[in-house]
Amino acid sequence: MELTSEEAIKLVWEGAIPLQIRLHESEITTLPSPPPILVLGPRLGYLPLLMPLIKPHFSSTLPPGTDTIWFDYRGLPLKWHIPTGVLFDLLCAEPERPWNLTVHFRAHPGETLIPCQGEDNVKWSFINSLKEAAYIINGNCKNVMNMSEPDRFELWQSLVKGDMDSYHRVSSKLKLGPVGEDCMIRMLSSAGQPQQATGETDSVGPNRSCRIPVRLYVRSVGEEIEDIEDASAMDSWDKFSYINRPVEVHKDEGCNLTLETAVKRLLPEIFEDEPSTRGYVCLKKEDGGSKDGETTKGDDASTTGQQETTSSRKSRIKLIRIQGIELDPQIPFHWVVNNLKHPEYYLHICVFVGSPLPTRVR
C-alpha cells in the first residue's frame, strides 16, 4: 500500500520469471545433448509465446515430425492458457529460481491439454477472456466486439512485447475500470451515457452492484503442513480447484471490502460454517471517528468469537498469492483489483488451503 498505483502497475508489467528450460530426453537425437536454455518469462505472458526463443535452440536435435509445443513441470503438463506468473505462483509453493521446466515438441498429451498450434491460439484465448471479463463488468462485451482491427492488433502486440503504455492507450477505450473505493464510481459515471441501439441492454447504473472478474486457483496442502515450502509437488490437475466466478461488491457506505472477504465469497463451501462479519475494514469519518456500531451483514459475534474464528481460518487458508505477492488478507480489495489484475481484466488469485476441499468446489 506504500506504492502508488502507477508504481505498482509498472512493477507488475515488468515482472518476469527466470526459466531454465530443457528438452525432454525422448526428443534428443544428437550427442552431446543440447544444454538448457535460460530465458526470462514475462509474468503476464504465456509459455507458448516463448517458442521463437526456444525452438531455434533445440531445432537441430528434434526428431522428424510436426511441432506442437508444450511444457511440463516435474511431469505435470502445464496449461498454456494460464499466464506464466500464475502457473509459477500456483505450482511453486516455495519460489524456485530459476524455474526448471521441460519443453516438448512431440507426443502431445491430448487427454490433458488442448493443443496450442501457435501464437494465434494464445491470442484467441486472450481475446475470449477479455470478452468474458467485459461481460461480467458491463453486462455485455460490445466494446471488445467493436474494437477496430488496428486497436485489437495493438492491444495484443502490447502484451507480447510488454509495452505497458501502448496497452493502456488502447485498453482505456474499453471503459472497463478502474474500480472506485466504494466500487460504484465507474458505475455511476456510466449510467448517464446513452445506450447503443443494438437490442442489448447495458446492465450498468447507480443501483447495480459492481462485479469483478476473478479466476481463483485453490490448492490443498494439508493441515499438518506448517511451512508452505514443505508442500509436496502436484502431479495432477485433478488435485487443484479452479473457480471462475465474479466477486459481486455492493455499496457498503463507510467500509472497504477486503481481500479476505472477497475470497470467502468465492469459497463459501469452505467458510460456510463461519460468520460473515469479518473481512471489512471500517473507514474513519472525516471527524476522525468511526460510525457508531457500524457492522455489515449481521455482526452478532463477540470479540472472543471473532478471535476463535480467526484462529480457525488460519488453519484453513495458508497463503493468498497474487502476482507473486503474499498479500495481507485485510488489504482493500479495490486496490488489489486496480493494481494487480491481468491485461485481460481478470484478477488471478492463488489460494493455498490446509483443509481438504469439498467435492462440489472442484
C-alpha positions as a Markdown table, in Angstrom:
| # | Residue | x | y | z |
|---|---|---|---|---|
| 1 | Met | 0.0 | 0.0 | 0.0 |
| 2 | Glu | 3.0 | 2.3 | 0.2 |
| 3 | Leu | 3.4 | 2.1 | -3.5 |
| 4 | Thr | 1.4 | 4.4 | -5.8 |
| 5 | Ser | -0.9 | 2.8 | -8.3 |
| 6 | Glu | 1.4 | 3.9 | -11.1 |
| 7 | Glu | 4.4 | 2.3 | -9.4 |
| 8 | Ala | 2.6 | -1.0 | -8.6 |
| 9 | Ile | 1.2 | -1.4 | -12.2 |
| 10 | Lys | 4.7 | -0.7 | -13.6 |
| 11 | Leu | 6.2 | -3.4 | -11.4 |
| 12 | Val | 3.5 | -5.9 | -12.5 |
| 13 | Trp | 4.2 | -5.2 | -16.1 |
| 14 | Glu | 8.0 | -5.6 | -15.6 |
| 15 | Gly | 7.6 | -8.8 | -13.6 |
| 16 | Ala | 9.4 | -11.8 | -15.1 |
| 17 | Ile | 10.4 | -15.3 | -14.0 |
| 18 | Pro | 13.9 | -16.7 | -14.8 |
| 19 | Leu | 13.3 | -20.0 | -16.6 |
| 20 | Gln | 15.7 | -22.8 | -17.2 |
| 21 | Ile | 14.2 | -25.0 | -20.0 |
| 22 | Arg | 15.4 | -28.4 | -21.0 |
| 23 | Leu | 14.4 | -30.5 | -24.0 |
| 24 | His | 12.7 | -33.8 | -22.9 |
| 25 | Glu | 15.2 | -36.7 | -23.3 |
| 26 | Ser | 12.9 | -38.6 | -25.6 |
| 27 | Glu | 13.2 | -35.9 | -28.2 |
| 28 | Ile | 17.0 | -35.6 | -28.2 |
| 29 | Thr | 18.5 | -37.2 | -31.3 |
| 30 | Thr | 22.1 | -35.9 | -31.1 |
| 31 | Leu | 25.1 | -36.2 | -28.9 |
| 32 | Pro | 26.1 | -34.4 | -26.9 |
| 33 | Ser | 22.7 | -33.4 | -25.5 |
| 34 | Pro | 21.8 | -29.8 | -26.0 |
| 35 | Pro | 22.3 | -27.6 | -22.9 |
| 36 | Pro | 19.2 | -26.0 | -21.3 |
| 37 | Ile | 18.2 | -22.5 | -22.4 |
| 38 | Leu | 17.9 | -19.7 | -19.9 |
| 39 | Val | 15.2 | -17.1 | -20.6 |
| 40 | Leu | 13.0 | -14.6 | -18.8 |
| 41 | Gly | 9.3 | -15.4 | -19.0 |
| 42 | Pro | 7.1 | -12.4 | -18.5 |
| 43 | Arg | 4.6 | -12.9 | -15.7 |
| 44 | Leu | 1.8 | -11.5 | -17.8 |
| 45 | Gly | 2.7 | -13.6 | -20.8 |
| 46 | Tyr | 2.1 | -17.2 | -21.8 |
| 47 | Leu | 4.6 | -20.0 | -22.2 |
| 48 | Pro | 3.9 | -20.7 | -25.9 |
| 49 | Leu | 4.9 | -17.1 | -26.8 |
| 50 | Leu | 8.5 | -18.1 | -25.9 |
| 51 | Met | 8.6 | -20.5 | -28.8 |
| 52 | Pro | 10.6 | -18.1 | -31.1 |
| 53 | Leu | 13.4 | -18.1 | -28.5 |
| 54 | Ile | 13.2 | -21.8 | -27.5 |
| 55 | Lys | 12.8 | -23.6 | -30.8 |
| 56 | Pro | 16.0 | -22.4 | -32.6 |
| 57 | His | 18.0 | -23.5 | -29.6 |
| 58 | Phe | 16.7 | -27.1 | -29.9 |
| 59 | Ser | 15.7 | -27.4 | -33.5 |
| 60 | Ser | 18.9 | -29.3 | -34.6 |
| 61 | Thr | 18.2 | -32.2 | -32.3 |
| 62 | Leu | 14.5 | -32.7 | -32.7 |
| 63 | Pro | 13.2 | -36.0 | -34.3 |
| 64 | Pro | 11.1 | -35.8 | -37.5 |
| 65 | Gly | 7.5 | -34.8 | -37.0 |
| 66 | Thr | 5.2 | -31.8 | -36.6 |
| 67 | Asp | 5.9 | -29.4 | -33.9 |
| 68 | Thr | 3.3 | -28.9 | -31.1 |
| 69 | Ile | 5.0 | -27.2 | -28.2 |
| 70 | Trp | 4.1 | -28.0 | -24.6 |
| 71 | Phe | 5.8 | -27.8 | -21.3 |
| 72 | Asp | 5.8 | -29.8 | -18.1 |
| 73 | Tyr | 7.0 | -29.1 | -14.5 |
| 74 | Arg | 8.0 | -32.2 | -12.6 |
| 75 | Gly | 6.0 | -34.3 | -15.0 |
| 76 | Leu | 2.8 | -32.2 | -14.8 |
| 77 | Pro | 1.8 | -30.8 | -18.2 |
| 78 | Leu | 1.3 | -27.1 | -18.0 |
| 79 | Lys | -1.9 | -25.5 | -19.2 |
| 80 | Trp | -0.8 | -22.9 | -21.8 |
| 81 | His | -3.8 | -20.6 | -21.5 |
| 82 | Ile | -2.9 | -19.8 | -17.8 |
| 83 | Pro | -0.5 | -16.9 | -17.5 |
| 84 | Thr | 3.1 | -17.9 | -16.8 |
| 85 | Gly | 3.2 | -16.0 | -13.5 |
| 86 | Val | 0.0 | -17.7 | -12.3 |
| 87 | Leu | 1.4 | -21.1 | -13.1 |
| 88 | Phe | 4.6 | -20.3 | -11.1 |
| 89 | Asp | 2.7 | -19.0 | -8.1 |
| 90 | Leu | 0.4 | -22.0 | -8.0 |
| 91 | Leu | 2.9 | -24.8 | -8.6 |
| 92 | Cys | 5.9 | -23.5 | -6.8 |
| 93 | Ala | 4.7 | -23.2 | -3.2 |
| 94 | Glu | 8.3 | -22.2 | -2.4 |
| 95 | Pro | 9.5 | -20.0 | -5.3 |
| 96 | Glu | 12.1 | -21.8 | -7.4 |
| 97 | Arg | 14.6 | -19.7 | -9.3 |
| 98 | Pro | 15.4 | -20.5 | -12.0 |
| 99 | Trp | 12.1 | -22.3 | -12.6 |
| 100 | Asn | 13.1 | -25.6 | -14.1 |
| 101 | Leu | 10.8 | -26.6 | -16.9 |
| 102 | Thr | 10.9 | -29.3 | -19.6 |
| 103 | Val | 9.8 | -28.4 | -23.2 |
| 104 | His | 8.3 | -30.9 | -25.6 |
| 105 | Phe | 7.7 | -30.7 | -29.4 |
| 106 | Arg | 6.3 | -34.2 | -29.8 |
| 107 | Ala | 3.9 | -36.6 | -28.1 |
| 108 | His | 1.3 | -34.0 | -27.1 |
| 109 | Pro | -0.8 | -35.2 | -24.2 |
| 110 | Gly | -4.2 | -34.6 | -25.8 |
| 111 | Glu | -6.1 | -36.1 | -22.9 |
| 112 | Thr | -4.7 | -33.4 | -20.6 |
| 113 | Leu | -4.0 | -30.4 | -22.7 |
| 114 | Ile | -5.8 | -28.6 | -25.6 |
| 115 | Pro | -3.2 | -28.4 | -28.4 |
| 116 | Cys | -1.6 | -25.0 | -29.0 |
| 117 | Gln | -0.7 | -24.6 | -32.6 |
| 118 | Gly | 1.0 | -21.2 | -32.2 |
| 119 | Glu | 0.6 | -17.5 | -31.3 |
| 120 | Asp | -2.9 | -17.3 | -32.9 |
| 121 | Asn | -4.3 | -19.8 | -30.4 |
| 122 | Val | -2.9 | -17.8 | -27.5 |
| 123 | Lys | -4.3 | -14.6 | -28.9 |
| 124 | Trp | -7.8 | -16.1 | -29.4 |
| 125 | Ser | -7.7 | -17.3 | -25.8 |
| 126 | Phe | -6.7 | -13.9 | -24.5 |
| 127 | Ile | -9.4 | -12.0 | -26.5 |
| 128 | Asn | -12.0 | -14.5 | -25.4 |
| 129 | Ser | -11.1 | -14.0 | -21.8 |
| 130 | Leu | -11.2 | -10.2 | -22.3 |
| 131 | Lys | -14.8 | -10.6 | -23.7 |
| 132 | Glu | -15.8 | -12.7 | -20.7 |
| 133 | Ala | -14.4 | -10.0 | -18.3 |
| 134 | Ala | -16.2 | -7.2 | -20.2 |
| 135 | Tyr | -19.4 | -9.1 | -19.9 |
| 136 | Ile | -19.0 | -9.6 | -16.2 |
| 137 | Ile | -18.2 | -5.9 | -15.6 |
| 138 | Asn | -20.6 | -4.2 | -18.1 |
| 139 | Gly | -23.3 | -6.9 | -18.7 |
| 140 | Asn | -22.2 | -7.0 | -22.3 |
| 141 | Cys | -19.0 | -7.2 | -24.4 |
| 142 | Lys | -19.9 | -4.7 | -27.1 |
| 143 | Asn | -16.8 | -2.6 | -26.5 |
| 144 | Val | -14.5 | -5.5 | -27.1 |
| 145 | Met | -16.5 | -6.9 | -30.1 |
| 146 | Asn | -16.5 | -3.4 | -31.7 |
| 147 | Met | -12.7 | -2.9 | -31.4 |
| 148 | Ser | -11.1 | -1.9 | -34.7 |
| 149 | Glu | -8.6 | -4.3 | -36.2 |
| 150 | Pro | -5.7 | -1.9 | -35.6 |
| 151 | Asp | -6.7 | -1.5 | -32.0 |
| 152 | Arg | -7.0 | -5.2 | -31.5 |
| 153 | Phe | -3.7 | -5.8 | -33.1 |
| 154 | Glu | -2.0 | -3.1 | -31.0 |
| 155 | Leu | -3.6 | -4.5 | -27.8 |
| 156 | Trp | -2.3 | -7.9 | -28.5 |
| 157 | Gln | 1.2 | -6.7 | -29.5 |
| 158 | Ser | 1.4 | -4.6 | -26.4 |
| 159 | Leu | 1.0 | -7.8 | -24.3 |
| 160 | Val | 3.5 | -9.8 | -26.5 |
| 161 | Lys | 6.1 | -7.0 | -26.2 |
| 162 | Gly | 5.4 | -6.0 | -22.7 |
| 163 | Asp | 4.5 | -2.4 | -23.7 |
| 164 | Met | 2.5 | -1.0 | -20.8 |
| 165 | Asp | 2.0 | 2.4 | -22.3 |
| 166 | Ser | 0.6 | 1.0 | -25.6 |
| 167 | Tyr | -1.7 | -1.3 | -23.7 |
| 168 | His | -3.2 | 1.4 | -21.6 |
| 169 | Arg | -3.6 | 3.7 | -24.6 |
| 170 | Val | -5.8 | 1.1 | -26.3 |
| 171 | Ser | -7.5 | -0.6 | -23.3 |
| 172 | Ser | -8.7 | 2.8 | -22.0 |
| 173 | Lys | -11.2 | 2.8 | -24.9 |
| 174 | Leu | -12.9 | -0.3 | -23.5 |
| 175 | Lys | -14.2 | 1.6 | -20.4 |
| 176 | Leu | -13.7 | -1.3 | -18.0 |
| 177 | Gly | -12.3 | 0.5 | -15.0 |
| 178 | Pro | -10.9 | 1.4 | -12.6 |
| 179 | Val | -12.9 | 0.4 | -9.6 |
| 180 | Gly | -13.5 | 3.1 | -7.0 |
| 181 | Glu | -13.1 | 2.8 | -3.3 |
| 182 | Asp | -16.9 | 2.2 | -3.0 |
| 183 | Cys | -16.8 | 0.1 | -6.2 |
| 184 | Met | -19.5 | 2.3 | -7.7 |
| 185 | Ile | -17.6 | 5.3 | -9.2 |
| 186 | Arg | -17.4 | 3.8 | -12.6 |
| 187 | Met | -21.0 | 2.5 | -12.5 |
| 188 | Leu | -22.3 | 6.0 | -11.7 |
| 189 | Ser | -20.3 | 7.7 | -14.4 |
| 190 | Ser | -21.5 | 5.1 | -17.0 |
| 191 | Ala | -25.2 | 5.5 | -16.0 |
| 192 | Gly | -25.7 | 8.8 | -17.8 |
| 193 | Gln | -24.2 | 7.6 | -21.1 |
| 194 | Pro | -26.8 | 6.8 | -23.9 |
| 195 | Gln | -27.1 | 3.1 | -24.7 |
| 196 | Gln | -26.2 | 2.0 | -28.2 |
| 197 | Ala | -29.1 | 0.8 | -30.3 |
| 198 | Thr | -28.1 | -2.9 | -30.5 |
| 199 | Gly | -31.0 | -4.6 | -28.8 |
| 200 | Glu | -28.7 | -5.4 | -25.9 |
| 201 | Thr | -29.4 | -3.6 | -22.7 |
| 202 | Asp | -26.4 | -2.3 | -20.7 |
| 203 | Ser | -26.5 | -3.6 | -17.1 |
| 204 | Val | -24.9 | -0.6 | -15.5 |
| 205 | Gly | -26.4 | 2.0 | -13.3 |
| 206 | Pro | -26.4 | 3.5 | -9.8 |
| 207 | Asn | -28.4 | 0.7 | -8.3 |
| 208 | Arg | -26.4 | -2.2 | -9.7 |
| 209 | Ser | -23.6 | -3.7 | -7.7 |
| 210 | Cys | -20.0 | -3.8 | -9.1 |
| 211 | Arg | -18.9 | -7.2 | -10.4 |
| 212 | Ile | -15.2 | -8.1 | -10.5 |
| 213 | Pro | -13.9 | -10.9 | -12.9 |
| 214 | Val | -11.9 | -13.3 | -10.8 |
| 215 | Arg | -10.2 | -16.6 | -11.5 |
| 216 | Leu | -9.4 | -18.5 | -8.4 |
| 217 | Tyr | -6.9 | -21.4 | -8.2 |
| 218 | Val | -7.2 | -23.4 | -5.0 |
| 219 | Arg | -4.5 | -25.9 | -3.8 |
| 220 | Ser | -4.8 | -28.0 | -0.7 |
| 221 | Val | -1.5 | -28.6 | 1.1 |
| 222 | Gly | -2.8 | -30.3 | 4.2 |
| 223 | Glu | -3.4 | -29.1 | 7.8 |
| 224 | Glu | -0.2 | -30.7 | 9.0 |
| 225 | Ile | 2.0 | -28.5 | 6.8 |
| 226 | Glu | 3.5 | -25.7 | 8.9 |
| 227 | Asp | 5.7 | -24.2 | 6.1 |
| 228 | Ile | 4.4 | -23.9 | 2.6 |
| 229 | Glu | 7.8 | -24.9 | 1.3 |
| 230 | Asp | 7.1 | -28.4 | 2.7 |
| 231 | Ala | 4.1 | -28.9 | 0.5 |
| 232 | Ser | 4.5 | -31.9 | -1.9 |
| 233 | Ala | 4.7 | -31.3 | -5.6 |
| 234 | Met | 1.5 | -31.6 | -7.6 |
| 235 | Asp | 1.3 | -34.3 | -10.2 |
| 236 | Ser | -2.3 | -33.9 | -11.4 |
| 237 | Trp | -4.6 | -31.1 | -12.3 |
| 238 | Asp | -7.4 | -33.1 | -10.6 |
| 239 | Lys | -5.8 | -32.0 | -7.3 |
| 240 | Phe | -6.5 | -28.4 | -7.9 |
| 241 | Ser | -9.8 | -26.5 | -7.8 |
| 242 | Tyr | -10.4 | -23.9 | -10.5 |
| 243 | Ile | -13.2 | -21.4 | -9.8 |
| 244 | Asn | -14.3 | -18.8 | -12.4 |
| 245 | Arg | -16.7 | -16.6 | -10.5 |
| 246 | Pro | -17.2 | -12.8 | -10.3 |
| 247 | Val | -17.0 | -11.1 | -6.9 |
| 248 | Glu | -20.1 | -9.0 | -6.5 |
| 249 | Val | -19.4 | -5.9 | -4.5 |
| 250 | His | -22.3 | -3.9 | -3.0 |
| 251 | Lys | -22.0 | -0.3 | -2.0 |
| 252 | Asp | -21.3 | -0.6 | 1.7 |
| 253 | Glu | -21.1 | 3.0 | 2.8 |
| 254 | Gly | -18.1 | 3.8 | 5.1 |
| 255 | Cys | -16.5 | 0.4 | 4.7 |
| 256 | Asn | -14.0 | -1.2 | 2.3 |
| 257 | Leu | -14.3 | -4.8 | 1.2 |
| 258 | Thr | -11.1 | -6.7 | 2.0 |
| 259 | Leu | -9.3 | -9.4 | 0.0 |
| 260 | Glu | -10.2 | -11.9 | 2.8 |
| 261 | Thr | -13.9 | -11.3 | 2.4 |
| 262 | Ala | -13.7 | -11.4 | -1.4 |
| 263 | Val | -12.0 | -14.9 | -1.1 |
| 264 | Lys | -14.6 | -16.0 | 1.4 |
| 265 | Arg | -17.4 | -15.1 | -1.1 |
| 266 | Leu | -15.6 | -17.1 | -3.8 |
| 267 | Leu | -15.2 | -20.1 | -1.4 |
| 268 | Pro | -18.5 | -20.3 | 0.6 |
| 269 | Glu | -18.0 | -24.1 | 0.6 |
| 270 | Ile | -15.0 | -23.7 | 2.9 |
| 271 | Phe | -16.3 | -20.8 | 5.0 |
| 272 | Glu | -20.0 | -21.7 | 5.2 |
| 273 | Asp | -19.7 | -22.5 | 8.9 |
| 274 | Glu | -18.1 | -19.2 | 9.7 |
| 275 | Pro | -19.8 | -15.8 | 10.4 |
| 276 | Ser | -19.6 | -13.4 | 7.5 |
| 277 | Thr | -18.9 | -10.4 | 9.7 |
| 278 | Arg | -15.2 | -10.1 | 9.4 |
| 279 | Gly | -13.2 | -9.0 | 6.4 |
| 280 | Tyr | -14.4 | -5.4 | 6.4 |
| 281 | Val | -12.2 | -2.5 | 7.4 |
| 282 | Cys | -14.3 | 0.4 | 8.6 |
| 283 | Leu | -13.0 | 3.7 | 7.3 |
| 284 | Lys | -12.7 | 6.6 | 9.6 |
| 285 | Lys | -15.1 | 9.5 | 9.1 |
| 286 | Glu | -13.7 | 13.0 | 8.4 |
| 287 | Asp | -14.1 | 14.0 | 12.0 |
| 288 | Gly | -11.7 | 11.2 | 13.0 |
| 289 | Gly | -14.3 | 8.8 | 14.4 |
| 290 | Ser | -15.8 | 5.7 | 13.0 |
| 291 | Lys | -19.5 | 5.1 | 12.6 |
| 292 | Asp | -21.0 | 4.0 | 15.9 |
| 293 | Gly | -22.0 | 0.4 | 15.9 |
| 294 | Glu | -21.4 | 0.0 | 12.2 |
| 295 | Thr | -21.5 | -3.6 | 11.1 |
| 296 | Thr | -22.1 | -5.4 | 7.9 |
| 297 | Lys | -24.4 | -8.3 | 7.4 |
| 298 | Gly | -25.3 | -9.2 | 10.9 |
| 299 | Asp | -22.4 | -8.7 | 13.2 |
| 300 | Asp | -23.5 | -10.7 | 16.2 |
| 301 | Ala | -20.2 | -12.3 | 17.1 |
| 302 | Ser | -18.3 | -11.2 | 20.2 |
| 303 | Thr | -14.6 | -10.2 | 20.1 |
| 304 | Thr | -13.8 | -13.6 | 21.6 |
| 305 | Gly | -15.8 | -15.4 | 19.0 |
| 306 | Gln | -14.0 | -13.4 | 16.3 |
| 307 | Gln | -10.6 | -14.4 | 17.7 |
| 308 | Glu | -11.6 | -18.0 | 17.6 |
| 309 | Thr | -12.9 | -17.7 | 14.1 |
| 310 | Thr | -9.6 | -16.1 | 13.1 |
| 311 | Ser | -7.7 | -19.0 | 14.6 |
| 312 | Ser | -9.8 | -21.4 | 12.7 |
| 313 | Arg | -9.4 | -19.5 | 9.5 |
| 314 | Lys | -5.6 | -19.5 | 9.8 |
| 315 | Ser | -5.7 | -23.3 | 9.9 |
| 316 | Arg | -7.6 | -23.3 | 6.6 |
| 317 | Ile | -6.1 | -20.5 | 4.5 |
| 318 | Lys | -2.3 | -20.9 | 4.5 |
| 319 | Leu | -1.5 | -18.4 | 1.8 |
| 320 | Ile | -3.0 | -15.9 | -0.7 |
| 321 | Arg | -0.7 | -15.1 | -3.6 |
| 322 | Ile | -1.4 | -12.6 | -6.4 |
| 323 | Gln | 1.3 | -11.6 | -8.9 |
| 324 | Gly | 3.9 | -13.4 | -6.8 |
| 325 | Ile | 3.0 | -11.3 | -3.7 |
| 326 | Glu | 1.8 | -12.8 | -0.4 |
| 327 | Leu | -0.8 | -10.2 | 0.5 |
| 328 | Asp | -2.2 | -9.2 | 3.8 |
| 329 | Pro | -5.8 | -10.6 | 3.8 |
| 330 | Gln | -7.0 | -7.2 | 5.2 |
| 331 | Ile | -5.8 | -5.2 | 2.1 |
| 332 | Pro | -8.6 | -3.3 | 0.4 |
| 333 | Phe | -9.9 | -5.4 | -2.4 |
| 334 | His | -10.4 | -2.4 | -4.8 |
| 335 | Trp | -6.6 | -1.7 | -4.5 |
| 336 | Val | -5.8 | -5.3 | -5.4 |
| 337 | Val | -8.1 | -5.3 | -8.4 |
| 338 | Asn | -6.9 | -2.0 | -9.9 |
| 339 | Asn | -3.2 | -2.7 | -9.5 |
| 340 | Leu | -2.7 | -6.4 | -9.7 |
| 341 | Lys | -5.2 | -7.6 | -12.4 |
| 342 | His | -4.0 | -9.1 | -15.7 |
| 343 | Pro | -4.3 | -7.4 | -19.1 |
| 344 | Glu | -7.5 | -9.4 | -19.9 |
| 345 | Tyr | -9.1 | -7.7 | -16.8 |
| 346 | Tyr | -9.2 | -10.9 | -14.7 |
| 347 | Leu | -7.8 | -10.9 | -11.2 |
| 348 | His | -6.0 | -14.3 | -10.8 |
| 349 | Ile | -5.8 | -15.4 | -7.2 |
| 350 | Cys | -3.8 | -18.5 | -5.9 |
| 351 | Val | -5.0 | -19.8 | -2.6 |
| 352 | Phe | -3.3 | -22.5 | -0.5 |
| 353 | Val | -5.6 | -24.1 | 2.0 |
| 354 | Gly | -4.9 | -26.6 | 4.8 |
| 355 | Ser | -8.2 | -28.4 | 4.8 |
| 356 | Pro | -9.4 | -30.7 | 2.0 |
| 357 | Leu | -11.8 | -29.1 | -0.5 |
| 358 | Pro | -15.4 | -30.2 | -0.7 |
| 359 | Thr | -16.0 | -32.2 | -3.8 |
| 360 | Arg | -18.6 | -29.7 | -5.2 |
| 361 | Val | -15.9 | -27.0 | -5.4 |
| 362 | Arg | -13.9 | -28.9 | -7.9 |
